[in-house]
Amino acid sequence: MPHVTMERVIIVGGGIVGLTTAHALLKRGMDVLVLDAGPDSVTPSRGNAGQIAPGHPPIPSPAVPPQALQMLLDRRSPLFIPPRPSLPLTRWLVSFRLACRDRHYHNSMVTLGAMSAFSRDGFDALIEDLEANSTLTASGITDFWLTKQGEAEAEAELVWMEKLGFATTYLSGGELRARDPVWGETVRGAIVHEAGMTVDPACLCDELRRSICSLGGQVLQARSVTSLQQDHDSWSVATACGESHKADKLLVAAGVWSSPLARQLGVTVQMQPAKGYHTMLAMPQPPIMAGVLREAKIAVTPLGGRVRLAGTLELSGFNHRLDRARLEQLRRGAAAFLPGAASAQAGEPWCGLRPCTASGLPIVGRAAHNSWIATGHGMMGLTLATGTAAIITADMLGETIPSWAKPLQPKARR
Ligand SMILES: Cc1cc2nc3c(=O)[nH]c(=O)nc-3n(C[C@H](O)[C@H](O)[C@H](O)COP(=O)(O)OP(=O)(O)OC[C@H]3O[C@@H](n4cnc5c(N)ncnc54)[C@H](O)[C@@H]3O)c2cc1C
């Protein structure tokens, strides 16, 4: 028998993107080592809203510029940009403004729609692989609204969902309350996006890590990668604790911390950390249905007998400061839809940094010689994780990648 040497892949970053990719590569027979700077409870992959929401629109959209002044000045606004002197932020905002144009929004919806449908199929396969106690639930994600304007916006998105081929169910306020009585009389209607799923994101990361180890892979924590060097046909990866690891192939998937590593691969990644918060409520009667409160821009997810409220998008730089006023806004916004949220006991608040590109599209593809990058998933890292893993795996194995993935390719550094 000829001796077969498995190619070793190092993945920098053990968030949801790095872990799903490690899992996919191991299933295809690669030897995988994940190096992660954690354990880190602030990583967004562990504290996100847990919604897999195919067809979710990108952040830059034609609706954003008219609200720009409010975002700059009102700290209770869901999207808040406290003014601060920062050249990278200014550059990012200029690119973001260009990405709010109709044509870019249209193209992004098509790309993200295809990618999220592909990813949704990937989750079906993943459920079968993970242990029986997986918290993945295919219960749909619902869009709830209070006002006529909210209804009009939801209907405009419904047109997109139909174009992209996702099934939906329209519910009047009465029909909604017949299904799930905790929703207030103020909620005028809702649309269930049937392809949506929920999951406890921290459990999913833990299950993936276990599965990676049982497939023969390794996840090393407390390994902050500091340098990436090409060495003939291989890569040398150095960590802050003084280790050096060798790989045939390399993937950088370090969330919002990817930019300096991407530079070492000859790629420019223009990202801003977009802070989001969550709080867990213990409601005597929690909702059954998960979804998004349209006017308040808050995600509501029943998780383990409690309810996670997640939201706010704050461009205030690399920090994990919790703004109590914004946290309180989560509960106040939710109480307008779910009266029981007003008096429910709240658990320890959390915040994390989403990796947001100005274009609203993730960066997924090949960089320098035998190296890849997968980051910039913004509000959709969980939703797009298995699709990202499939693209990177196919490309590493020399297989054809779907044509809709072309706009996600990284840009060479100028
Ligand atoms: C409040 C909130 C709610 C959200 N809700 C949803 C949702 O419902 N659905 C959805 O699809 N998305 C949601 N998101 C977005 C989603 O959480 C992110 O897009 C996703 O977690 C990004 O995953 P990632 O693996 O790219 O990055 P991360 O989760 O940031 O993981 C990166 C990992 O890399 C490690 N790392 C960093 N630097 C280094 C280094 N130098 N060396 C080694 N390791 C390093 C970090 O420790 C971390 O573990 C939400 C985000 C927030 C904040």
The ligand as a MOL file (V3000), in Angstrom:
LIG
                    3D

  0  0  0     0  0            999 V3000
M  V30 BEGIN CTAB
M  V30 COUNTS 53 58 0 0 0
M  V30 BEGIN ATOM
M  V30 1 C -25.6530 40.3610 19.8740 0
M  V30 2 C -25.3500 39.5420 18.6600 0
M  V30 3 C -26.3550 38.7540 18.1010 0
M  V30 4 C -26.1040 38.0030 16.9420 0
M  V30 5 N -27.0770 37.1970 16.4670 0
M  V30 6 C -26.8460 36.4300 15.3670 0
M  V30 7 C -27.8360 35.5360 14.8960 0
M  V30 8 O -28.8910 35.3600 15.4910 0
M  V30 9 N -27.5830 34.8400 13.7560 0
M  V30 10 C -26.4040 34.9730 13.0680 0
M  V30 11 O -26.2530 34.3530 12.0170 0
M  V30 12 N -25.4120 35.7910 13.5440 0
M  V30 13 C -25.5980 36.5170 14.6740 0
M  V30 14 N -24.6340 37.3350 15.1550 0
M  V30 15 C -23.3680 37.4430 14.4140 0
M  V30 16 C -22.4550 36.2550 14.6820 0
M  V30 17 O -22.3860 36.0070 16.0610 0
M  V30 18 C -21.0570 36.5340 14.1160 0
M  V30 19 O -21.1570 36.9010 12.7620 0
M  V30 20 C -20.2040 35.2750 14.2140 0
M  V30 21 O -20.1430 34.8380 15.5580 0
M  V30 22 C -18.7930 35.5270 13.6900 0
M  V30 23 O -18.1280 34.3040 13.8390 0
M  V30 24 P -16.5650 34.1650 13.5870 0
M  V30 25 O -16.2000 32.7560 13.8290 0
M  V30 26 O -16.2230 34.7940 12.2830 0
M  V30 27 O -15.8840 35.1330 14.6710 0
M  V30 28 P -15.7970 35.0550 16.2660 0
M  V30 29 O -16.9960 34.4940 16.8760 0
M  V30 30 O -15.3740 36.4340 16.6820 0
M  V30 31 O -14.6170 34.0410 16.5250 0
M  V30 32 C -13.2930 34.4060 16.2560 0
M  V30 33 C -12.3900 33.5540 17.1260 0
M  V30 34 O -11.0480 33.8620 16.7700 0
M  V30 35 C -10.2850 33.9690 17.9400 0
M  V30 36 N -9.1250 34.8230 17.6480 0
M  V30 37 C -9.0710 36.1510 17.4590 0
M  V30 38 N -7.8170 36.5580 17.2090 0
M  V30 39 C -7.0560 35.4430 17.2300 0
M  V30 40 C -5.6630 35.1940 17.0620 0
M  V30 41 N -4.8050 36.1870 16.7890 0
M  V30 42 N -5.2000 33.9220 17.1940 0
M  V30 43 C -6.0520 32.8850 17.4600 0
M  V30 44 N -7.3950 33.0800 17.6390 0
M  V30 45 C -7.8830 34.3270 17.5230 0
M  V30 46 C -11.2350 34.5650 18.9730 0
M  V30 47 O -10.7950 34.2410 20.2890 0
M  V30 48 C -12.5500 33.8800 18.6070 0
M  V30 49 O -12.7060 32.6660 19.3240 0
M  V30 50 C -24.8240 38.0750 16.3220 0
M  V30 51 C -23.8090 38.8330 16.9080 0
M  V30 52 C -24.0440 39.5500 18.0660 0
M  V30 53 C -22.9340 40.3380 18.6950 0
M  V30 END ATOM
M  V30 BEGIN BOND
M  V30 1 1 1 2
M  V30 2 1 2 3
M  V30 3 2 2 52
M  V30 4 2 3 4
M  V30 5 1 4 5
M  V30 6 1 4 50
M  V30 7 2 5 6
M  V30 8 1 6 7
M  V30 9 1 6 13
M  V30 10 2 7 8
M  V30 11 1 7 9
M  V30 12 1 9 10
M  V30 13 2 10 11
M  V30 14 1 10 12
M  V30 15 2 12 13
M  V30 16 1 13 14
M  V30 17 1 14 15
M  V30 18 1 14 50
M  V30 19 1 15 16
M  V30 20 1 16 17
M  V30 21 1 16 18
M  V30 22 1 18 19
M  V30 23 1 18 20
M  V30 24 1 20 21
M  V30 25 1 20 22
M  V30 26 1 22 23
M  V30 27 1 23 24
M  V30 28 2 24 25
M  V30 29 1 24 26
M  V30 30 1 24 27
M  V30 31 1 27 28
M  V30 32 2 28 29
M  V30 33 1 28 30
M  V30 34 1 28 31
M  V30 35 1 31 32
M  V30 36 1 32 33
M  V30 37 1 33 34
M  V30 38 1 33 48
M  V30 39 1 34 35
M  V30 40 1 35 36
M  V30 41 1 35 46
M  V30 42 1 36 37
M  V30 43 1 36 45
M  V30 44 2 37 38
M  V30 45 1 38 39
M  V30 46 1 39 40
M  V30 47 2 39 45
M  V30 48 1 40 41
M  V30 49 2 40 42
M  V30 50 1 42 43
M  V30 51 2 43 44
M  V30 52 1 44 45
M  V30 53 1 46 47
M  V30 54 1 46 48
M  V30 55 1 48 49
M  V30 56 2 50 51
M  V30 57 1 51 52
M  V30 58 1 52 53
M  V30 END BOND
M  V30 END CTAB
M  END
